[in-house]
Amino acid sequence: DIGPGGGRIVTGAREACRVHGLRHEFLRAADVNARFPAFTLPPGYAALYSPDAGILRPEACVQAHCQAARDLGAVIRD
C-alpha cells in the first residue's frame, strides 16, 4: 500500500496489519526508492510492505468459489 505518509491508505493498512497480527514494514519514500528501484515516491509518501501479501484475480476467485459450491451440490443461477 502506497500513499501520503499520514494518509488513510497507509495508516489504514498499517492498523489492519496490527489488528490482525500480520507481518508488515512501514517504509518512508526514500526507503522505498532505495529498496524497490521500480518506484520513485515523492517526499512525504510512504508504503506499507507486507511480505506475505499477494494479488488475487477476482474473476478466478469467483469461478473457484462457484465451482466449490457446485462440488457441494449448489446450483448457481446467474
N, C-alpha and C positions, 0 to 999 in steps of 0.2 A: 504494500500500500504506500502510495507516494502522494504528498501534497504539502501545503503550508505546514510548517513545524507545529504550530499550535492549533491547526485546523481540525475540523470534525473527522475527516477521513483517518488521519494518522492517530489522533487521540482516541477515536472510537475503536480502531483496530487494536491499539495498544491495550485499552481497557478490556476488550473481548478476550484477548490472549491472557491477560492477567486473571480474569474471572474464571476462565476455563482451563487454566494451568497449561497453556500452550507455550512451547519454546518460541522465543522471539528476541529480536535485537533491534533497538532503536538506533538509527543511523542519521547523522546530520548530512546535509547536502555534500559537503567536502568528503565525507566518508564514503558516500555512495559513488561519487565521481571517481574516487581513487580505486575503489574495490570493483566497481562494475563499469568499465570504460564505455559501454554502450549508452550509458546515461550521462547527461550533463544537467544536473539540477541547479537551479539558480539559488543564490544565498537566501536563507530563510526557509527553504524547503527541507523536508526530512522524509525518511522512509521507515517503514516497519518491515523488517526482514524476518520471515518465518521459514526456517529450513525444512519444515515438514509440510509446507503448503504445496498446492498443485493447482492445476487448471482442469476444470470439468467442462465437457462439451454437453450443453443442456439437452440437445436433441438425443444424443446417445443415452443420457441418463433417463429420459422419459421412456425411450424404447426399452431399456433394460428393466425399468420398473413395470412397464406393461407386460413384458414377457414373464417376469417373475410372478405377476398376478395371474396371468393365463396359466402358468405352470401349476398354480394352486387352485385352479378351477374358475377363476373370474372370467366374466365376459366383458370385454372392453367395447364400449359404444362411443363412437366419435361422430 
